[in-house]
Amino acid sequence: MKLTSDKSVFEKYAHEYDLMTNAGQREKFHTGEVAALIEKFKPESVLDAGCATGLTSMLFAKAGCTTVGLDRSQKMLTEARKKYGDSSYPLEFRYGQFEKLPHVLQNKFDLVVCLANSISGVHTLSGLWKSLRSFSTVLRPGGNLVLQLLNYSAIKESDLVPIKTTVNDGLMYIRFSERHRRRFFVYTVRLDMNKDLSAFEVFRHDFDNFTEKEIYSNLRTAGFGQLHKYGDLFLKNRFARTSRDLVVTAKKPLI
Ligand SMILES: C[S@@+](CC[C@H](N)C(=O)[O-])C[C@H]1O[C@@H](n2cnc3c(N)ncnc32)[C@H](O)[C@@H]1O
């Protein structure tokens, strides 16, 4: 067995990300979530920050929103372009980092979404603040931001919490997480059942976790107003201490 601790697990497994996350099965459910966001914010243009292999970006574009999927992983972008690059949707994928989004994107979007805990990829509080500031600069006045994070406060210290187990084409991925104060670890076990079963690999992906209070105060100092929190992406359930997700919406003021 090999244990690798690596901050770039997404880069390493980009080519298997859809297998690992059951993207095919997730699509139907996620289509409903994206439809709910479109219904609520009625965006014409969307930035999908942390697009990975592009499912969310594609769903916004398919619904008619001019969409940019952005990621710092070139390998994820390659996978996204392979899947959707030739579509007739108003969709493009580009490289970028949340902390310093490309200048050409300033004031371009009605909606920025940063889903599936992607914001935790910035690792530090200063990275969080820079990213929220940067999301604000690419939004048009009156535009909205949606952040979807894990609700870390509902995860007990040192508990091992299962995330998901998937089996596709003989590849099994078992993922679980563990919280140690500010550190949050995601363990990924990869087992190729077509090969020698003893040759499984375990990866540990670690980052800082952010509290609800830190998200709120950084959103305010980054200039956002009208902050609301929900327990799901459909924006139906109010956030509760036991919610699995913390979904925060925020508006860039008109002036
Ligand atoms: C959990 S995956 C996101 C998944 C995607 N939004 C979805 O719903 O399937 C997180 C993605 O965010 C990207 N990411 C993390 N931190 C980033 C940053 N600071 N700048 C740009 N991309 C980042 C990673 O490369 C990865 O592809």
The ligand as a Tripos MOL2 file, in Angstrom:
@<TRIPOS>MOLECULE
LIG
   27    29     1     0     0
SMALL
NO_CHARGES

@<TRIPOS>ATOM
      1 C1        -14.2430   19.3920   -5.5330 C.3       1 LIG1
      2 S1        -13.6390   19.8610   -7.1000 S.3       1 LIG1
      3 C2        -14.9770   20.7190   -7.7980 C.3       1 LIG1
      4 C3        -15.9680   20.1760   -8.4270 C.3       1 LIG1
      5 C4        -16.9730   20.7930   -9.2910 C.3       1 LIG1
      6 N1        -17.3330   22.1600   -8.9510 N.3       1 LIG1
      7 C5        -18.1330   19.8470   -9.1400 C.2       1 LIG1
      8 O1        -19.1930   20.2810   -8.6650 O.co2     1 LIG1
      9 O2        -17.9420   18.6760   -9.4710 O.co2     1 LIG1
     10 C6        -12.6600   21.2910   -6.7390 C.3       1 LIG1
     11 C7        -12.0510   21.9310   -7.9750 C.3       1 LIG1
     12 O3        -11.6660   23.2630   -7.6270 O.3       1 LIG1
     13 C8        -10.3760   23.5190   -8.1730 C.3       1 LIG1
     14 N2         -9.7300   24.5290   -7.3050 N.ar      1 LIG1
     15 C9         -9.4850   24.4350   -5.9780 C.ar      1 LIG1
     16 N3         -8.9130   25.5580   -5.5230 N.ar      1 LIG1
     17 C10        -8.7750   26.3840   -6.6000 C.ar      1 LIG1
     18 C11        -8.2480   27.7050   -6.7640 C.ar      1 LIG1
     19 N4         -7.7290   28.3600   -5.7300 N.pl3     1 LIG1
     20 N5         -8.2820   28.2760   -7.9860 N.ar      1 LIG1
     21 C12        -8.8190   27.5820   -9.0480 C.ar      1 LIG1
     22 N6         -9.3270   26.3210   -8.9480 N.ar      1 LIG1
     23 C13        -9.3040   25.7300   -7.7430 C.ar      1 LIG1
     24 C14        -9.6710   22.1620   -8.1490 C.3       1 LIG1
     25 O4         -8.6110   22.1110   -9.0980 O.3       1 LIG1
     26 C15       -10.8080   21.2000   -8.4580 C.3       1 LIG1
     27 O5        -10.9200   20.9240   -9.8310 O.3       1 LIG1
@<TRIPOS>BOND
     1     1     2 1
     2     2     3 1
     3     2    10 1
     4     3     4 1
     5     4     5 1
     6     5     6 1
     7     5     7 1
     8     7     8 2
     9     7     9 1
    10    10    11 1
    11    11    12 1
    12    11    26 1
    13    12    13 1
    14    13    14 1
    15    13    24 1
    16    14    15 ar
    17    14    23 ar
    18    15    16 ar
    19    16    17 ar
    20    17    18 ar
    21    17    23 ar
    22    18    19 1
    23    18    20 ar
    24    20    21 ar
    25    21    22 ar
    26    22    23 ar
    27    24    25 1
    28    24    26 1
    29    26    27 1
@<TRIPOS>SUBSTRUCTURE
     1 LIG1         1 GROUP 0 **** ****
